Amino acid sequence: MPNVDLTRVAGNIGALNSLNSLSYINNQLTIHQARLASGRRINEAADDPAGLVMATTFDARRESYKTVLKAIGDAKNVMSMAEGGLRKISEILTKMRGKALEALGSTIGTEERAAIKQQLDAFAAEIDAIVETTKWNQNSLLGFSGSAGGIASNLKFLTDVAGSQSTTAFNLGSGFGAYGDVSTSAGLHLYSTNWDPSASDGGFYVGDGTSGSNGYEGWVGRIDTAIEKVKTGIGTIGAFSARLTFKEEQLSVAYTNTEGAYNRIMNANMAEEQVNASKFLILQQTATSMLAQANSAPQFLLSLFR
């Protein structure tokens, strides 16, 4: 800071020193007031260039975590829908097994077995209805209905933020339609081997008591096989859902840590900013007063001209 020489009034160095101090104080006050108004420590790149670069990286990463966490939540909903469909199919198969067991006894006749056949056909049609309606955005989660049995859709879920490796595939394998084709492992194969879906009498074959596996004696075995397939499907869904939960927990921790790092760099400490703003408000007033005094100081020279 230059020395003040009050005898040289053209320069008025004292007033210039006070003016420089006032300008600095006004700039600092503006910065702290902007931080208080916005809640941000960095409002422009000049405030902290390196910090802004780091904060931008953290910001992009935390937004990615938020997107992935939402996607995992949607994926768990998809799994819940598929599980719900399989659990209902399992309930229907349990009822079908009871009816099939009922048909094995000699206490009922041909008409009663025909009635049981109709019930089993109706149960099977309901299984296909469940399979057909268990969809998510047009993706068939349990396959398709009809004689083909249907293959469940291949699903990809966003589960990470690591670029091309961020998706996880899921597939239940073959579908869970009531009919199906043994050669393609599609469907539950509830009907006997000689069932022809194009025949007018299609459905569960009603034997005469001597037809072996192609008659009603084979119903229970086929239903048991279908129940096992559905149980396996439910287990597969449960394992994948648990995996999604673990991934969700891990990403939640990563998101929290990233948010903390971003907050520390980018956001203002409001208490500290208020203290600094109050300080510079006081200094602004004192600097203004000193500038006024510095401007009037050279006037003592007028006494030399009396």
BAKE-683445 format. One record per residue (C-alpha): x, z, y. Coordinates in nm, 3 decimals, always signed. Layout:
- X	Z	Y $
...
//
This chain:
- +0.000	+0.000	+0.000 $
- +0.155	-0.101	+0.338 $
- +0.235	+0.159	+0.600 $
- -0.013	+0.202	+0.881 $
- +0.121	+0.137	+1.235 $
- -0.154	+0.229	+1.480 $
- +0.034	+0.074	+1.774 $
- -0.017	-0.275	+1.630 $
- -0.390	-0.319	+1.665 $
- -0.410	-0.691	+1.582 $
- -0.347	-0.622	+1.214 $
- -0.534	-0.290	+1.173 $
- -0.363	-0.223	+0.838 $
- -0.546	+0.108	+0.787 $
- -0.884	-0.061	+0.806 $
- -0.765	-0.332	+0.562 $
- -0.652	-0.063	+0.313 $
- -0.989	+0.108	+0.339 $
- -1.168	-0.227	+0.301 $
- -0.970	-0.310	-0.014 $
- -1.057	+0.028	-0.163 $
- -1.423	-0.020	-0.076 $
- -1.425	-0.366	-0.236 $
- -1.272	-0.226	-0.557 $
- -1.522	+0.060	-0.563 $
- -1.814	-0.181	-0.511 $
- -1.692	-0.401	-0.798 $
- -1.659	-0.105	-1.033 $
- -1.999	+0.029	-0.931 $
- -2.153	-0.312	-0.999 $
- -1.999	-0.317	-1.348 $
- -2.130	+0.029	-1.441 $
- -2.472	-0.039	-1.296 $
- -2.494	-0.363	-1.496 $
- -2.403	-0.174	-1.812 $
- -2.668	+0.088	-1.741 $
- -2.926	-0.183	-1.674 $
- -2.847	-0.391	-1.986 $
- -2.725	-0.124	-2.225 $
- -2.428	-0.348	-2.300 $
- -2.063	-0.259	-2.253 $
- -1.970	-0.628	-2.249 $
- -2.188	-0.839	-2.021 $
- -1.943	-1.123	-1.976 $
- -1.627	-1.240	-2.150 $
- -1.407	-1.106	-1.869 $
- -1.516	-0.749	-1.949 $
- -1.335	-0.753	-2.286 $
- -1.239	-1.096	-2.429 $
- -1.099	-0.965	-2.758 $
- -1.390	-0.727	-2.802 $
- -1.641	-1.006	-2.744 $
- -1.473	-1.222	-3.009 $
- -1.494	-0.938	-3.263 $
- -1.851	-0.853	-3.164 $
- -1.957	-1.216	-3.209 $
- -1.818	-1.211	-3.563 $
- -1.996	-0.887	-3.645 $
- -2.317	-1.016	-3.489 $
- -2.320	-1.327	-3.709 $
- -2.249	-1.116	-4.016 $
- -2.518	-0.857	-3.946 $
- -2.777	-1.132	-3.894 $
- -2.671	-1.279	-4.230 $
- -2.719	-0.940	-4.394 $
- -3.066	-0.910	-4.243 $
- -3.160	-1.253	-4.378 $
- -3.029	-1.177	-4.727 $
- -3.202	-0.838	-4.738 $
- -3.531	-1.007	-4.650 $
- -3.469	-1.269	-4.919 $
- -3.401	-0.999	-5.178 $
- -3.725	-0.827	-5.081 $
- -3.909	-1.156	-5.136 $
- -3.730	-1.205	-5.468 $
- -3.844	-0.860	-5.586 $
- -4.200	-0.956	-5.493 $
- -4.164	-1.271	-5.704 $
- -4.042	-1.063	-5.994 $
- -4.331	-0.821	-5.952 $
- -4.577	-1.111	-5.965 $
- -4.420	-1.250	-6.282 $
- -4.411	-0.904	-6.440 $
- -4.776	-0.849	-6.353 $
- -4.872	-1.173	-6.525 $
- -4.676	-1.088	-6.839 $
- -4.817	-0.737	-6.855 $
- -5.171	-0.877	-6.842 $
- -5.083	-1.129	-7.113 $
- -4.947	-0.842	-7.321 $
- -5.279	-0.657	-7.286 $
- -5.470	-0.965	-7.398 $
- -5.239	-1.015	-7.696 $
- -5.295	-0.654	-7.801 $
- -5.671	-0.715	-7.804 $
- -5.618	-1.039	-7.994 $
- -5.416	-0.856	-8.255 $
- -5.698	-0.608	-8.308 $
- -5.945	-0.892	-8.359 $
- -5.706	-1.073	-8.594 $
- -5.665	-0.757	-8.802 $
- -6.041	-0.726	-8.816 $
- -6.065	-1.074	-8.968 $
- -5.832	-0.981	-9.256 $
- -6.077	-0.744	-9.421 $
- -6.333	-0.843	-9.686 $
- -6.608	-0.651	-9.511 $
- -6.690	-0.944	-9.283 $
- -6.812	-1.289	-9.370 $
- -6.756	-1.644	-9.255 $
- -6.988	-1.616	-8.957 $
- -6.814	-1.302	-8.834 $
- -6.476	-1.473	-8.870 $
- -6.608	-1.772	-8.676 $
- -6.716	-1.535	-8.401 $
- -6.370	-1.378	-8.401 $
- -6.221	-1.726	-8.379 $
- -6.427	-1.792	-8.067 $
- -6.306	-1.469	-7.914 $
- -5.947	-1.555	-7.991 $
- -5.992	-1.900	-7.838 $
- -6.138	-1.739	-7.524 $
- -5.850	-1.489	-7.507 $
- -5.600	-1.773	-7.544 $
- -5.772	-1.969	-7.267 $
- -5.744	-1.663	-7.041 $
- -5.370	-1.639	-7.117 $
- -5.333	-1.999	-7.007 $
- -5.533	-1.927	-6.693 $
- -5.294	-1.642	-6.608 $
- -4.992	-1.862	-6.672 $
- -5.136	-2.139	-6.456 $
- -5.210	-1.912	-6.160 $
- -4.890	-1.707	-6.166 $
- -4.704	-1.908	-5.906 $
- -4.494	-1.850	-5.595 $
- -4.476	-2.135	-5.345 $
- -4.575	-2.381	-5.617 $
- -4.307	-2.252	-5.854 $
- -4.459	-2.174	-6.193 $
- -4.315	-1.836	-6.287 $
- -4.452	-1.827	-6.644 $
- -4.463	-2.196	-6.725 $
- -4.771	-2.415	-6.756 $
- -5.089	-2.417	-6.960 $
- -5.189	-2.674	-7.218 $
- -5.051	-2.795	-7.547 $
- -4.698	-2.839	-7.406 $
- -4.664	-2.468	-7.344 $
- -4.477	-2.532	-7.020 $
- -4.129	-2.431	-6.910 $
- -4.092	-2.170	-6.636 $
- -3.937	-2.290	-6.309 $
- -3.570	-2.247	-6.234 $
- -3.551	-2.008	-5.941 $
- -3.268	-1.946	-5.696 $
- -3.260	-1.635	-5.483 $
- -3.039	-1.565	-5.181 $
- -2.849	-1.249	-5.275 $
- -2.523	-1.255	-5.080 $
- -2.358	-1.383	-4.761 $
- -2.065	-1.553	-4.935 $
- -2.145	-1.916	-4.853 $
- -2.189	-2.141	-5.155 $
- -2.182	-1.843	-5.393 $
- -2.467	-1.664	-5.217 $
- -2.750	-1.756	-5.457 $
- -2.839	-1.610	-5.795 $
- -3.034	-1.813	-6.052 $
- -3.318	-1.678	-6.261 $
- -3.522	-1.835	-6.538 $
- -3.745	-1.689	-6.807 $
- -3.665	-1.978	-7.035 $
- -3.964	-2.117	-7.217 $
- -4.313	-2.078	-7.079 $
- -4.581	-1.838	-7.195 $
- -4.876	-2.070	-7.242 $
- -5.097	-1.981	-7.539 $
- -5.038	-2.311	-7.717 $
- -4.698	-2.470	-7.700 $
- -4.473	-2.675	-7.919 $
- -4.248	-2.510	-8.175 $
- -3.995	-2.793	-8.152 $
- -3.934	-2.727	-7.781 $
- -3.968	-2.347	-7.800 $
- -4.233	-2.367	-7.529 $
- -4.535	-2.141	-7.517 $
- -4.647	-1.855	-7.742 $
- -4.740	-2.074	-8.047 $
- -5.053	-1.873	-8.113 $
- -5.216	-2.145	-8.319 $
- -5.143	-2.240	-8.676 $
- -4.916	-2.531	-8.758 $
- -5.201	-2.765	-8.839 $
- -5.376	-2.710	-8.507 $
- -5.441	-3.033	-8.326 $
- -5.527	-2.992	-7.956 $
- -5.696	-3.333	-7.958 $
- -5.930	-3.246	-8.242 $
- -6.286	-3.149	-8.166 $
- -6.250	-2.829	-8.365 $
- -5.921	-2.730	-8.207 $
- -5.832	-2.364	-8.185 $
- -5.751	-2.094	-8.435 $
- -5.788	-2.229	-8.785 $
- -6.048	-2.042	-8.988 $
- -5.932	-2.039	-9.348 $
- -6.125	-1.971	-9.662 $
- -5.917	-1.674	-9.764 $
- -5.664	-1.872	-9.967 $
- -5.500	-2.084	-9.698 $
- -5.206	-1.852	-9.646 $
- -5.011	-1.882	-9.320 $
- -5.234	-2.168	-9.207 $
- -5.542	-1.947	-9.219 $
- -5.652	-1.627	-9.058 $
- -5.388	-1.438	-9.257 $
- -5.131	-1.597	-9.026 $
- -5.302	-1.490	-8.706 $
- -5.150	-1.144	-8.697 $
- -4.798	-1.271	-8.753 $
- -4.829	-1.532	-8.479 $
- -4.969	-1.279	-8.235 $
- -4.692	-1.033	-8.321 $
- -4.434	-1.303	-8.250 $
- -4.604	-1.377	-7.917 $
- -4.605	-1.007	-7.828 $
- -4.233	-0.986	-7.896 $
- -4.170	-1.288	-7.672 $
- -4.372	-1.135	-7.390 $
- -4.189	-0.802	-7.431 $
- -3.856	-0.985	-7.406 $
- -3.977	-1.161	-7.092 $
- -4.081	-0.832	-6.933 $
- -3.741	-0.684	-7.019 $
- -3.564	-0.984	-6.864 $
- -3.764	-0.944	-6.544 $
- -3.698	-0.571	-6.535 $
- -3.323	-0.617	-6.574 $
- -3.312	-0.879	-6.299 $
- -3.526	-0.663	-6.069 $
- -3.287	-0.371	-6.123 $
- -2.997	-0.600	-6.038 $
- -3.173	-0.701	-5.716 $
- -3.223	-0.334	-5.630 $
- -2.853	-0.261	-5.674 $
- -2.765	-0.563	-5.460 $
- -3.015	-0.453	-5.196 $
- -2.865	-0.103	-5.180 $
- -2.510	-0.240	-5.148 $
- -2.607	-0.485	-4.875 $
- -2.798	-0.216	-4.688 $
- -2.480	-0.009	-4.667 $
- -2.279	-0.314	-4.558 $
- -2.540	-0.398	-4.294 $
- -2.535	-0.043	-4.157 $
- -2.155	-0.043	-4.132 $
- -2.153	-0.384	-3.964 $
- -2.421	-0.276	-3.721 $
- -2.215	+0.034	-3.640 $
- -1.903	-0.173	-3.570 $
- -2.098	-0.415	-3.350 $
- -2.264	-0.129	-3.164 $
- -1.933	+0.044	-3.093 $
- -1.780	-0.271	-2.943 $
- -2.074	-0.431	-2.766 $
- -2.307	-0.153	-2.651 $
- -2.247	+0.087	-2.363 $
- -2.206	+0.463	-2.382 $
- -2.494	+0.541	-2.148 $
- -2.385	+0.896	-2.068 $
- -2.034	+0.786	-1.980 $
- -2.162	+0.494	-1.772 $
- -2.394	+0.724	-1.577 $
- -2.106	+0.958	-1.495 $
- -1.891	+0.667	-1.377 $
- -2.175	+0.517	-1.172 $
- -2.234	+0.851	-0.998 $
- -1.863	+0.880	-0.925 $
- -1.841	+0.536	-0.767 $
- -2.160	+0.592	-0.567 $
- -1.991	+0.892	-0.403 $
- -1.665	+0.702	-0.355 $
- -1.860	+0.413	-0.200 $
- -1.996	+0.647	+0.065 $
- -1.658	+0.810	+0.139 $
- -1.479	+0.472	+0.148 $
- -1.738	+0.339	+0.392 $
- -1.684	+0.646	+0.613 $
- -1.306	+0.603	+0.597 $
- -1.336	+0.236	+0.687 $
- -1.536	+0.333	+0.995 $
- -1.270	+0.586	+1.093 $
- -0.990	+0.336	+1.032 $
- -1.162	+0.083	+1.256 $
- -1.189	+0.335	+1.540 $
- -0.837	+0.481	+1.506 $
- -0.655	+0.221	+1.725 $
- -0.884	+0.304	+2.018 $
- -0.652	+0.594	+2.122 $
- -0.423	+0.324	+2.268 $
- -0.678	+0.265	+2.543 $
- -0.563	+0.591	+2.703 $
- -0.227	+0.424	+2.781 $
- -0.404	+0.182	+3.017 $
- -0.572	+0.440	+3.242 $
//
